[in-house]
Amino acid sequence: MNKISIGLIISAISILLFIGGIVYYEMTSELLNNPDIKDIGGPPVITDLRLVTIVIVGALIFCCIALKMNPKEDNNNEKITKHN
C-alpha cells in the first residue's frame, strides 16, 4: 500500500468516528435535557440497524475495491498523428 491509500483509509475512518461522536453527543445531550423523550428516531425503515449495516458494509467493500484498483496507464510515448 502506498502513502495515498493509507492516508485515504485513515481519513475515512476518522471521518466516520467524528460523525459517530457528534451523533452520540447530540443524542445524549438531548436525552439529558429532555427526560420525557420516550422514542428516538424516525420511521423504522431509516433506523433499522440491519439496513444501516448493509449500506455501511457495501460502501466499505466498494471503497476497498476502489483503493486496490490500479489506474490504467496511458502510453504517452505513442504519438497520434492525423493525416489529411
PDB file of N, CA, C and O in Angstrom:
ATOM      1  N   MET A   1       0.848  -1.183   0.000  1.00  0.00           N
ATOM      2  CA  MET A   1       0.000   0.000   0.000  1.00  0.00           C
ATOM      3  C   MET A   1       0.889   1.240   0.000  1.00  0.00           C
ATOM      4  O   MET A   1       1.903   1.305   0.695  1.00  0.00           O
ATOM      5  N   ASN A   2       0.482   2.205  -0.788  1.00  0.00           N
ATOM      6  CA  ASN A   2       1.267   3.421  -0.837  1.00  0.00           C
ATOM      7  C   ASN A   2       0.726   4.442   0.177  1.00  0.00           C
ATOM      8  O   ASN A   2      -0.261   4.186   0.866  1.00  0.00           O
ATOM      9  N   LYS A   3       1.371   5.563   0.250  1.00  0.00           N
ATOM     10  CA  LYS A   3       1.013   6.575   1.250  1.00  0.00           C
ATOM     11  C   LYS A   3      -0.367   7.162   1.007  1.00  0.00           C
ATOM     12  O   LYS A   3      -1.065   7.516   1.957  1.00  0.00           O
ATOM     13  N   ILE A   4      -0.766   7.270  -0.248  1.00  0.00           N
ATOM     14  CA  ILE A   4      -2.079   7.842  -0.553  1.00  0.00           C
ATOM     15  C   ILE A   4      -3.187   6.915  -0.072  1.00  0.00           C
ATOM     16  O   ILE A   4      -4.177   7.378   0.495  1.00  0.00           O
ATOM     17  N   SER A   5      -3.033   5.625  -0.288  1.00  0.00           N
ATOM     18  CA  SER A   5      -4.039   4.664   0.161  1.00  0.00           C
ATOM     19  C   SER A   5      -4.162   4.667   1.679  1.00  0.00           C
ATOM     20  O   SER A   5      -5.266   4.656   2.226  1.00  0.00           O
ATOM     21  N   ILE A   6      -3.034   4.683   2.341  1.00  0.00           N
ATOM     22  CA  ILE A   6      -3.061   4.719   3.807  1.00  0.00           C
ATOM     23  C   ILE A   6      -3.701   6.009   4.302  1.00  0.00           C
ATOM     24  O   ILE A   6      -4.476   5.990   5.259  1.00  0.00           O
ATOM     25  N   GLY A   7      -3.387   7.118   3.664  1.00  0.00           N
ATOM     26  CA  GLY A   7      -3.990   8.388   4.048  1.00  0.00           C
ATOM     27  C   GLY A   7      -5.495   8.401   3.833  1.00  0.00           C
ATOM     28  O   GLY A   7      -6.231   8.929   4.667  1.00  0.00           O
ATOM     29  N   LEU A   8      -5.966   7.826   2.722  1.00  0.00           N
ATOM     30  CA  LEU A   8      -7.402   7.766   2.463  1.00  0.00           C
ATOM     31  C   LEU A   8      -8.119   6.876   3.472  1.00  0.00           C
ATOM     32  O   LEU A   8      -9.213   7.206   3.930  1.00  0.00           O
ATOM     33  N   ILE A   9      -7.508   5.758   3.812  1.00  0.00           N
ATOM     34  CA  ILE A   9      -8.116   4.863   4.795  1.00  0.00           C
ATOM     35  C   ILE A   9      -8.196   5.540   6.159  1.00  0.00           C
ATOM     36  O   ILE A   9      -9.230   5.480   6.824  1.00  0.00           O
ATOM     37  N   ILE A  10      -7.120   6.176   6.573  1.00  0.00           N
ATOM     38  CA  ILE A  10      -7.112   6.863   7.870  1.00  0.00           C
ATOM     39  C   ILE A  10      -8.124   7.996   7.881  1.00  0.00           C
ATOM     40  O   ILE A  10      -8.828   8.175   8.874  1.00  0.00           O
ATOM     41  N   SER A  11      -8.214   8.764   6.806  1.00  0.00           N
ATOM     42  CA  SER A  11      -9.169   9.871   6.777  1.00  0.00           C
ATOM     43  C   SER A  11     -10.606   9.369   6.756  1.00  0.00           C
ATOM     44  O   SER A  11     -11.470   9.971   7.394  1.00  0.00           O
ATOM     45  N   ALA A  12     -10.885   8.279   6.039  1.00  0.00           N
ATOM     46  CA  ALA A  12     -12.251   7.741   6.017  1.00  0.00           C
ATOM     47  C   ALA A  12     -12.659   7.245   7.399  1.00  0.00           C
ATOM     48  O   ALA A  12     -13.778   7.501   7.845  1.00  0.00           O
ATOM     49  N   ILE A  13     -11.765   6.541   8.074  1.00  0.00           N
ATOM     50  CA  ILE A  13     -12.075   6.042   9.419  1.00  0.00           C
ATOM     51  C   ILE A  13     -12.252   7.195  10.392  1.00  0.00           C
ATOM     52  O   ILE A  13     -13.157   7.165  11.225  1.00  0.00           O
ATOM     53  N   SER A  14     -11.403   8.208  10.301  1.00  0.00           N
ATOM     54  CA  SER A  14     -11.521   9.336  11.230  1.00  0.00           C
ATOM     55  C   SER A  14     -12.803  10.129  10.975  1.00  0.00           C
ATOM     56  O   SER A  14     -13.416  10.622  11.922  1.00  0.00           O
ATOM     57  N   ILE A  15     -13.214  10.259   9.724  1.00  0.00           N
ATOM     58  CA  ILE A  15     -14.472  10.961   9.432  1.00  0.00           C
ATOM     59  C   ILE A  15     -15.653  10.196  10.000  1.00  0.00           C
ATOM     60  O   ILE A  15     -16.553  10.794  10.590  1.00  0.00           O
ATOM     61  N   LEU A  16     -15.662   8.862   9.826  1.00  0.00           N
ATOM     62  CA  LEU A  16     -16.748   8.058  10.389  1.00  0.00           C
ATOM     63  C   LEU A  16     -16.786   8.154  11.915  1.00  0.00           C
ATOM     64  O   LEU A  16     -17.863   8.277  12.498  1.00  0.00           O
ATOM     65  N   LEU A  17     -15.634   8.099  12.558  1.00  0.00           N
ATOM     66  CA  LEU A  17     -15.598   8.218  14.016  1.00  0.00           C
ATOM     67  C   LEU A  17     -16.040   9.607  14.472  1.00  0.00           C
ATOM     68  O   LEU A  17     -16.716   9.735  15.493  1.00  0.00           O
ATOM     69  N   PHE A  18     -15.666  10.646  13.727  1.00  0.00           N
ATOM     70  CA  PHE A  18     -16.057  12.006  14.079  1.00  0.00           C
ATOM     71  C   PHE A  18     -17.574  12.182  13.978  1.00  0.00           C
ATOM     72  O   PHE A  18     -18.195  12.764  14.867  1.00  0.00           O
ATOM     73  N   ILE A  19     -18.159  11.684  12.903  1.00  0.00           N
ATOM     74  CA  ILE A  19     -19.611  11.794  12.737  1.00  0.00           C
ATOM     75  C   ILE A  19     -20.331  10.987  13.810  1.00  0.00           C
ATOM     76  O   ILE A  19     -21.333  11.444  14.362  1.00  0.00           O
ATOM     77  N   GLY A  20     -19.829   9.789  14.112  1.00  0.00           N
ATOM     78  CA  GLY A  20     -20.419   8.991  15.180  1.00  0.00           C
ATOM     79  C   GLY A  20     -20.345   9.683  16.529  1.00  0.00           C
ATOM     80  O   GLY A  20     -21.295   9.621  17.310  1.00  0.00           O
ATOM     81  N   GLY A  21     -19.232  10.341  16.811  1.00  0.00           N
ATOM     82  CA  GLY A  21     -19.104  11.078  18.066  1.00  0.00           C
ATOM     83  C   GLY A  21     -20.060  12.252  18.156  1.00  0.00           C
ATOM     84  O   GLY A  21     -20.625  12.520  19.217  1.00  0.00           O
ATOM     85  N   ILE A  22     -20.240  12.950  17.047  1.00  0.00           N
ATOM     86  CA  ILE A  22     -21.182  14.072  17.038  1.00  0.00           C
ATOM     87  C   ILE A  22     -22.608  13.588  17.270  1.00  0.00           C
ATOM     88  O   ILE A  22     -23.353  14.188  18.046  1.00  0.00           O
ATOM     89  N   VAL A  23     -22.988  12.502  16.596  1.00  0.00           N
ATOM     90  CA  VAL A  23     -24.337  11.957  16.766  1.00  0.00           C
ATOM     91  C   VAL A  23     -24.537  11.503  18.210  1.00  0.00           C
ATOM     92  O   VAL A  23     -25.578  11.776  18.808  1.00  0.00           O
ATOM     93  N   TYR A  24     -23.554  10.817  18.766  1.00  0.00           N
ATOM     94  CA  TYR A  24     -23.653  10.357  20.154  1.00  0.00           C
ATOM     95  C   TYR A  24     -23.781  11.530  21.115  1.00  0.00           C
ATOM     96  O   TYR A  24     -24.616  11.501  22.019  1.00  0.00           O
ATOM     97  N   TYR A  25     -22.960  12.562  20.930  1.00  0.00           N
ATOM     98  CA  TYR A  25     -23.014  13.722  21.816  1.00  0.00           C
ATOM     99  C   TYR A  25     -24.364  14.427  21.724  1.00  0.00           C
ATOM    100  O   TYR A  25     -24.942  14.797  22.745  1.00  0.00           O
ATOM    101  N   GLU A  26     -24.869  14.614  20.501  1.00  0.00           N
ATOM    102  CA  GLU A  26     -26.158  15.301  20.337  1.00  0.00           C
ATOM    103  C   GLU A  26     -27.290  14.505  20.967  1.00  0.00           C
ATOM    104  O   GLU A  26     -28.172  15.078  21.607  1.00  0.00           O
ATOM    105  N   MET A  27     -27.270  13.188  20.790  1.00  0.00           N
ATOM    106  CA  MET A  27     -28.349  12.372  21.355  1.00  0.00           C
ATOM    107  C   MET A  27     -28.298  12.353  22.882  1.00  0.00           C
ATOM    108  O   MET A  27     -29.335  12.449  23.538  1.00  0.00           O
ATOM    109  N   THR A  28     -27.098  12.230  23.450  1.00  0.00           N
ATOM    110  CA  THR A  28     -27.011  12.199  24.912  1.00  0.00           C
ATOM    111  C   THR A  28     -27.390  13.536  25.524  1.00  0.00           C
ATOM    112  O   THR A  28     -28.066  13.573  26.551  1.00  0.00           O
ATOM    113  N   SER A  29     -26.968  14.629  24.913  1.00  0.00           N
ATOM    114  CA  SER A  29     -27.329  15.935  25.468  1.00  0.00           C
ATOM    115  C   SER A  29     -28.834  16.193  25.339  1.00  0.00           C
ATOM    116  O   SER A  29     -29.435  16.805  26.222  1.00  0.00           O
ATOM    117  N   GLU A  30     -29.437  15.734  24.251  1.00  0.00           N
ATOM    118  CA  GLU A  30     -30.879  15.912  24.081  1.00  0.00           C
ATOM    119  C   GLU A  30     -31.660  15.066  25.080  1.00  0.00           C
ATOM    120  O   GLU A  30     -32.668  15.517  25.624  1.00  0.00           O
ATOM    121  N   LEU A  31     -31.202  13.848  25.322  1.00  0.00           N
ATOM    122  CA  LEU A  31     -31.884  12.992  26.297  1.00  0.00           C
ATOM    123  C   LEU A  31     -31.715  13.493  27.725  1.00  0.00           C
ATOM    124  O   LEU A  31     -32.632  13.369  28.537  1.00  0.00           O
ATOM    125  N   LEU A  32     -30.558  14.056  28.037  1.00  0.00           N
ATOM    126  CA  LEU A  32     -30.363  14.592  29.387  1.00  0.00           C
ATOM    127  C   LEU A  32     -31.188  15.853  29.619  1.00  0.00           C
ATOM    128  O   LEU A  32     -31.687  16.073  30.723  1.00  0.00           O
ATOM    129  N   ASN A  33     -31.332  16.673  28.599  1.00  0.00           N
ATOM    130  CA  ASN A  33     -32.092  17.916  28.739  1.00  0.00           C
ATOM    131  C   ASN A  33     -33.595  17.692  28.685  1.00  0.00           C
ATOM    132  O   ASN A  33     -34.347  18.508  29.217  1.00  0.00           O
ATOM    133  N   ASN A  34     -34.056  16.619  28.061  1.00  0.00           N
ATOM    134  CA  ASN A  34     -35.483  16.330  27.940  1.00  0.00           C
ATOM    135  C   ASN A  34     -35.754  14.897  28.401  1.00  0.00           C
ATOM    136  O   ASN A  34     -35.779  13.981  27.578  1.00  0.00           O
ATOM    137  N   PRO A  35     -35.957  14.692  29.707  1.00  0.00           N
ATOM    138  CA  PRO A  35     -36.146  13.317  30.192  1.00  0.00           C
ATOM    139  C   PRO A  35     -37.490  12.708  29.789  1.00  0.00           C
ATOM    140  O   PRO A  35     -37.690  11.505  29.960  1.00  0.00           O
ATOM    141  N   ASP A  36     -38.409  13.511  29.259  1.00  0.00           N
ATOM    142  CA  ASP A  36     -39.711  12.979  28.874  1.00  0.00           C
ATOM    143  C   ASP A  36     -39.704  12.322  27.489  1.00  0.00           C
ATOM    144  O   ASP A  36     -40.738  11.817  27.053  1.00  0.00           O
ATOM    145  N   ILE A  37     -38.579  12.315  26.799  1.00  0.00           N
ATOM    146  CA  ILE A  37     -38.487  11.682  25.479  1.00  0.00           C
ATOM    147  C   ILE A  37     -38.501  10.169  25.665  1.00  0.00           C
ATOM    148  O   ILE A  37     -37.691   9.620  26.411  1.00  0.00           O
ATOM    149  N   LYS A  38     -39.427   9.501  24.982  1.00  0.00           N
ATOM    150  CA  LYS A  38     -39.527   8.043  25.067  1.00  0.00           C
ATOM    151  C   LYS A  38     -39.065   7.360  23.787  1.00  0.00           C
ATOM    152  O   LYS A  38     -38.432   6.306  23.846  1.00  0.00           O
ATOM    153  N   ASP A  39     -39.374   7.948  22.621  1.00  0.00           N
ATOM    154  CA  ASP A  39     -38.999   7.352  21.344  1.00  0.00           C
ATOM    155  C   ASP A  39     -37.881   8.149  20.709  1.00  0.00           C
ATOM    156  O   ASP A  39     -37.890   9.380  20.725  1.00  0.00           O
ATOM    157  N   ILE A  40     -36.919   7.436  20.150  1.00  0.00           N
ATOM    158  CA  ILE A  40     -35.802   8.085  19.477  1.00  0.00           C
ATOM    159  C   ILE A  40     -35.807   7.641  18.029  1.00  0.00           C
ATOM    160  O   ILE A  40     -35.913   6.450  17.738  1.00  0.00           O
ATOM    161  N   GLY A  41     -35.694   8.585  17.133  1.00  0.00           N
ATOM    162  CA  GLY A  41     -35.547   8.241  15.730  1.00  0.00           C
ATOM    163  C   GLY A  41     -36.797   8.486  14.921  1.00  0.00           C
ATOM    164  O   GLY A  41     -37.827   8.931  15.429  1.00  0.00           O
ATOM    165  N   GLY A  42     -36.672   8.181  13.651  1.00  0.00           N
ATOM    166  CA  GLY A  42     -37.768   8.377  12.721  1.00  0.00           C
ATOM    167  C   GLY A  42     -38.492   7.085  12.441  1.00  0.00           C
ATOM    168  O   GLY A  42     -38.635   6.244  13.328  1.00  0.00           O
ATOM    169  N   PRO A  43     -38.952   6.918  11.213  1.00  0.00           N
ATOM    170  CA  PRO A  43     -39.636   5.675  10.847  1.00  0.00           C
ATOM    171  C   PRO A  43     -38.706   4.472  10.962  1.00  0.00           C
ATOM    172  O   PRO A  43     -37.487   4.627  10.891  1.00  0.00           O
ATOM    173  N   PRO A  44     -39.262   3.283  11.137  1.00  0.00           N
ATOM    174  CA  PRO A  44     -38.416   2.098  11.318  1.00  0.00           C
ATOM    175  C   PRO A  44     -37.530   1.773  10.128  1.00  0.00           C
ATOM    176  O   PRO A  44     -36.507   1.108  10.291  1.00  0.00           O
ATOM    177  N   VAL A  45     -37.897   2.222   8.943  1.00  0.00           N
ATOM    178  CA  VAL A  45     -37.084   1.925   7.768  1.00  0.00           C
ATOM    179  C   VAL A  45     -35.732   2.609   7.877  1.00  0.00           C
ATOM    180  O   VAL A  45     -34.711   2.025   7.514  1.00  0.00           O
ATOM    181  N   ILE A  46     -35.714   3.841   8.372  1.00  0.00           N
ATOM    182  CA  ILE A  46     -34.466   4.602   8.472  1.00  0.00           C
ATOM    183  C   ILE A  46     -33.605   4.087   9.626  1.00  0.00           C
ATOM    184  O   ILE A  46     -32.383   4.006   9.499  1.00  0.00           O
ATOM    185  N   THR A  47     -34.229   3.741  10.739  1.00  0.00           N
ATOM    186  CA  THR A  47     -33.452   3.371  11.919  1.00  0.00           C
ATOM    187  C   THR A  47     -33.214   1.866  12.022  1.00  0.00           C
ATOM    188  O   THR A  47     -32.668   1.405  13.025  1.00  0.00           O
ATOM    189  N   ASP A  48     -33.608   1.092  11.019  1.00  0.00           N
ATOM    190  CA  ASP A  48     -33.369  -0.346  11.054  1.00  0.00           C
ATOM    191  C   ASP A  48     -31.864  -0.591  10.979  1.00  0.00           C
ATOM    192  O   ASP A  48     -31.220  -0.240   9.990  1.00  0.00           O
ATOM    193  N   LEU A  49     -31.321  -1.182  12.004  1.00  0.00           N
ATOM    194  CA  LEU A  49     -29.871  -1.356  12.110  1.00  0.00           C
ATOM    195  C   LEU A  49     -29.325  -2.294  11.041  1.00  0.00           C
ATOM    196  O   LEU A  49     -28.183  -2.144  10.607  1.00  0.00           O
ATOM    197  N   ARG A  50     -30.127  -3.254  10.617  1.00  0.00           N
ATOM    198  CA  ARG A  50     -29.650  -4.173   9.577  1.00  0.00           C
ATOM    199  C   ARG A  50     -29.435  -3.444   8.257  1.00  0.00           C
ATOM    200  O   ARG A  50     -28.446  -3.692   7.567  1.00  0.00           O
ATOM    201  N   LEU A  51     -30.355  -2.545   7.897  1.00  0.00           N
ATOM    202  CA  LEU A  51     -30.191  -1.799   6.650  1.00  0.00           C
ATOM    203  C   LEU A  51     -28.990  -0.872   6.704  1.00  0.00           C
ATOM    204  O   LEU A  51     -28.245  -0.747   5.732  1.00  0.00           O
ATOM    205  N   VAL A  52     -28.807  -0.226   7.841  1.00  0.00           N
ATOM    206  CA  VAL A  52     -27.653   0.660   8.003  1.00  0.00           C
ATOM    207  C   VAL A  52     -26.359  -0.137   7.910  1.00  0.00           C
ATOM    208  O   VAL A  52     -25.396   0.308   7.285  1.00  0.00           O
ATOM    209  N   THR A  53     -26.335  -1.308   8.526  1.00  0.00           N
ATOM    210  CA  THR A  53     -25.143  -2.151   8.479  1.00  0.00           C
ATOM    211  C   THR A  53     -24.858  -2.612   7.056  1.00  0.00           C
ATOM    212  O   THR A  53     -23.702  -2.631   6.634  1.00  0.00           O
ATOM    213  N   ILE A  54     -25.891  -2.981   6.317  1.00  0.00           N
ATOM    214  CA  ILE A  54     -25.702  -3.424   4.936  1.00  0.00           C
ATOM    215  C   ILE A  54     -25.144  -2.295   4.081  1.00  0.00           C
ATOM    216  O   ILE A  54     -24.252  -2.518   3.263  1.00  0.00           O
ATOM    217  N   VAL A  55     -25.663  -1.084   4.265  1.00  0.00           N
ATOM    218  CA  VAL A  55     -25.182   0.059   3.486  1.00  0.00           C
ATOM    219  C   VAL A  55     -23.730   0.372   3.826  1.00  0.00           C
ATOM    220  O   VAL A  55     -22.931   0.630   2.926  1.00  0.00           O
ATOM    221  N   ILE A  56     -23.378   0.353   5.096  1.00  0.00           N
ATOM    222  CA  ILE A  56     -22.008   0.669   5.505  1.00  0.00           C
ATOM    223  C   ILE A  56     -21.036  -0.406   5.017  1.00  0.00           C
ATOM    224  O   ILE A  56     -19.950  -0.081   4.536  1.00  0.00           O
ATOM    225  N   VAL A  57     -21.409  -1.672   5.136  1.00  0.00           N
ATOM    226  CA  VAL A  57     -20.531  -2.744   4.667  1.00  0.00           C
ATOM    227  C   VAL A  57     -20.383  -2.681   3.147  1.00  0.00           C
ATOM    228  O   VAL A  57     -19.290  -2.902   2.624  1.00  0.00           O
ATOM    229  N   GLY A  58     -21.471  -2.382   2.435  1.00  0.00           N
ATOM    230  CA  GLY A  58     -21.390  -2.233   0.979  1.00  0.00           C
ATOM    231  C   GLY A  58     -20.474  -1.097   0.578  1.00  0.00           C
ATOM    232  O   GLY A  58     -19.668  -1.237  -0.342  1.00  0.00           O
ATOM    233  N   ALA A  59     -20.593   0.033   1.269  1.00  0.00           N
ATOM    234  CA  ALA A  59     -19.717   1.168   0.976  1.00  0.00           C
ATOM    235  C   ALA A  59     -18.266   0.831   1.308  1.00  0.00           C
ATOM    236  O   ALA A  59     -17.358   1.246   0.588  1.00  0.00           O
ATOM    237  N   LEU A  60     -18.041   0.095   2.373  1.00  0.00           N
ATOM    238  CA  LEU A  60     -16.681  -0.308   2.747  1.00  0.00           C
ATOM    239  C   LEU A  60     -16.074  -1.227   1.691  1.00  0.00           C
ATOM    240  O   LEU A  60     -14.910  -1.066   1.325  1.00  0.00           O
ATOM    241  N   ILE A  61     -16.848  -2.179   1.206  1.00  0.00           N
ATOM    242  CA  ILE A  61     -16.356  -3.079   0.164  1.00  0.00           C
ATOM    243  C   ILE A  61     -16.041  -2.302  -1.105  1.00  0.00           C
ATOM    244  O   ILE A  61     -15.000  -2.515  -1.726  1.00  0.00           O
ATOM    245  N   PHE A  62     -16.944  -1.397  -1.491  1.00  0.00           N
ATOM    246  CA  PHE A  62     -16.722  -0.586  -2.690  1.00  0.00           C
ATOM    247  C   PHE A  62     -15.454   0.260  -2.547  1.00  0.00           C
ATOM    248  O   PHE A  62     -14.664   0.353  -3.486  1.00  0.00           O
ATOM    249  N   CYS A  63     -15.257   0.872  -1.389  1.00  0.00           N
ATOM    250  CA  CYS A  63     -14.062   1.699  -1.179  1.00  0.00           C
ATOM    251  C   CYS A  63     -12.791   0.853  -1.201  1.00  0.00           C
ATOM    252  O   CYS A  63     -11.775   1.278  -1.751  1.00  0.00           O
ATOM    253  N   CYS A  64     -12.838  -0.334  -0.613  1.00  0.00           N
ATOM    254  CA  CYS A  64     -11.652  -1.210  -0.635  1.00  0.00           C
ATOM    255  C   CYS A  64     -11.315  -1.629  -2.053  1.00  0.00           C
ATOM    256  O   CYS A  64     -10.145  -1.649  -2.434  1.00  0.00           O
ATOM    257  N   ILE A  65     -12.331  -1.964  -2.840  1.00  0.00           N
ATOM    258  CA  ILE A  65     -12.083  -2.347  -4.232  1.00  0.00           C
ATOM    259  C   ILE A  65     -11.528  -1.167  -5.011  1.00  0.00           C
ATOM    260  O   ILE A  65     -10.605  -1.326  -5.810  1.00  0.00           O
ATOM    261  N   ALA A  66     -12.087   0.019  -4.781  1.00  0.00           N
ATOM    262  CA  ALA A  66     -11.615   1.204  -5.491  1.00  0.00           C
ATOM    263  C   ALA A  66     -10.181   1.548  -5.108  1.00  0.00           C
ATOM    264  O   ALA A  66      -9.414   2.008  -5.954  1.00  0.00           O
ATOM    265  N   LEU A  67      -9.808   1.336  -3.864  1.00  0.00           N
ATOM    266  CA  LEU A  67      -8.443   1.630  -3.436  1.00  0.00           C
ATOM    267  C   LEU A  67      -7.448   0.608  -3.970  1.00  0.00           C
ATOM    268  O   LEU A  67      -6.291   0.953  -4.208  1.00  0.00           O
ATOM    269  N   LYS A  68      -7.864  -0.629  -4.164  1.00  0.00           N
ATOM    270  CA  LYS A  68      -6.947  -1.660  -4.637  1.00  0.00           C
ATOM    271  C   LYS A  68      -6.765  -1.636  -6.145  1.00  0.00           C
ATOM    272  O   LYS A  68      -5.784  -2.176  -6.656  1.00  0.00           O
ATOM    273  N   MET A  69      -7.691  -1.020  -6.864  1.00  0.00           N
ATOM    274  CA  MET A  69      -7.561  -0.961  -8.314  1.00  0.00           C
ATOM    275  C   MET A  69      -6.455   0.006  -8.689  1.00  0.00           C
ATOM    276  O   MET A  69      -6.362   1.104  -8.141  1.00  0.00           O
ATOM    277  N   ASN A  70      -5.625  -0.406  -9.619  1.00  0.00           N
ATOM    278  CA  ASN A  70      -4.573   0.470 -10.119  1.00  0.00           C
ATOM    279  C   ASN A  70      -5.104   1.228 -11.320  1.00  0.00           C
ATOM    280  O   ASN A  70      -5.785   0.643 -12.163  1.00  0.00           O
ATOM    281  N   PRO A  71      -4.813   2.500 -11.415  1.00  0.00           N
ATOM    282  CA  PRO A  71      -5.282   3.243 -12.589  1.00  0.00           C
ATOM    283  C   PRO A  71      -4.562   2.756 -13.841  1.00  0.00           C
ATOM    284  O   PRO A  71      -3.384   2.400 -13.797  1.00  0.00           O
ATOM    285  N   LYS A  72      -5.278   2.745 -14.943  1.00  0.00           N
ATOM    286  CA  LYS A  72      -4.670   2.322 -16.193  1.00  0.00           C
ATOM    287  C   LYS A  72      -3.718   3.404 -16.666  1.00  0.00           C
ATOM    288  O   LYS A  72      -4.044   4.592 -16.650  1.00  0.00           O
ATOM    289  N   GLU A  73      -2.550   2.980 -17.082  1.00  0.00           N
ATOM    290  CA  GLU A  73      -1.553   3.939 -17.542  1.00  0.00           C
ATOM    291  C   GLU A  73      -1.721   4.163 -19.040  1.00  0.00           C
ATOM    292  O   GLU A  73      -1.807   3.211 -19.816  1.00  0.00           O
ATOM    293  N   ASP A  74      -1.766   5.397 -19.425  1.00  0.00           N
ATOM    294  CA  ASP A  74      -1.826   5.732 -20.840  1.00  0.00           C
ATOM    295  C   ASP A  74      -0.413   5.730 -21.394  1.00  0.00           C
ATOM    296  O   ASP A  74       0.524   6.191 -20.744  1.00  0.00           O
ATOM    297  N   ASN A  75      -0.276   5.218 -22.575  1.00  0.00           N
ATOM    298  CA  ASN A  75       1.032   5.178 -23.193  1.00  0.00           C
ATOM    299  C   ASN A  75       1.255   6.521 -23.892  1.00  0.00           C
ATOM    300  O   ASN A  75       0.785   6.742 -25.008  1.00  0.00           O
ATOM    301  N   ASN A  76       1.965   7.391 -23.226  1.00  0.00           N
ATOM    302  CA  ASN A  76       2.195   8.734 -23.754  1.00  0.00           C
ATOM    303  C   ASN A  76       3.309   8.747 -24.803  1.00  0.00           C
ATOM    304  O   ASN A  76       3.523   9.761 -25.467  1.00  0.00           O
ATOM    305  N   ASN A  77       4.012   7.634 -24.952  1.00  0.00           N
ATOM    306  CA  ASN A  77       5.097   7.593 -25.928  1.00  0.00           C
ATOM    307  C   ASN A  77       4.580   7.528 -27.359  1.00  0.00           C
ATOM    308  O   ASN A  77       5.267   7.943 -28.292  1.00  0.00           O
ATOM    309  N   GLU A  78       3.358   7.002 -27.532  1.00  0.00           N
ATOM    310  CA  GLU A  78       2.808   6.924 -28.875  1.00  0.00           C
ATOM    311  C   GLU A  78       2.262   8.285 -29.290  1.00  0.00           C
ATOM    312  O   GLU A  78       1.508   8.926 -28.557  1.00  0.00           O
ATOM    313  N   LYS A  79       2.649   8.689 -30.441  1.00  0.00           N
ATOM    314  CA  LYS A  79       2.177   9.973 -30.943  1.00  0.00           C
ATOM    315  C   LYS A  79       1.040   9.707 -31.923  1.00  0.00           C
ATOM    316  O   LYS A  79       1.164   8.898 -32.842  1.00  0.00           O
ATOM    317  N   ILE A  80      -0.038  10.389 -31.711  1.00  0.00           N
ATOM    318  CA  ILE A  80      -1.181  10.246 -32.623  1.00  0.00           C
ATOM    319  C   ILE A  80      -1.075  11.344 -33.666  1.00  0.00           C
ATOM    320  O   ILE A  80      -1.075  12.534 -33.349  1.00  0.00           O
ATOM    321  N   THR A  81      -0.987  10.925 -34.891  1.00  0.00           N
ATOM    322  CA  THR A  81      -0.894  11.905 -35.968  1.00  0.00           C
ATOM    323  C   THR A  81      -2.144  11.801 -36.817  1.00  0.00           C
ATOM    324  O   THR A  81      -2.700  10.721 -37.017  1.00  0.00           O
ATOM    325  N   LYS A  82      -2.560  12.921 -37.296  1.00  0.00           N
ATOM    326  CA  LYS A  82      -3.754  12.976 -38.118  1.00  0.00           C
ATOM    327  C   LYS A  82      -3.331  13.337 -39.537  1.00  0.00           C
ATOM    328  O   LYS A  82      -2.715  14.375 -39.780  1.00  0.00           O
ATOM    329  N   HIS A  83      -3.674  12.463 -40.454  1.00  0.00           N
ATOM    330  CA  HIS A  83      -3.328  12.704 -41.845  1.00  0.00           C
ATOM    331  C   HIS A  83      -4.522  13.273 -42.570  1.00  0.00           C
ATOM    332  O   HIS A  83      -5.644  12.788 -42.422  1.00  0.00           O
ATOM    333  N   ASN A  84      -4.275  14.310 -43.359  1.00  0.00           N
ATOM    334  CA  ASN A  84      -5.360  14.919 -44.140  1.00  0.00           C
ATOM    335  C   ASN A  84      -5.444  14.296 -45.495  1.00  0.00           C
ATOM    336  O   ASN A  84      -6.296  14.677 -46.298  1.00  0.00           O
TER     337      ASN A  84
END
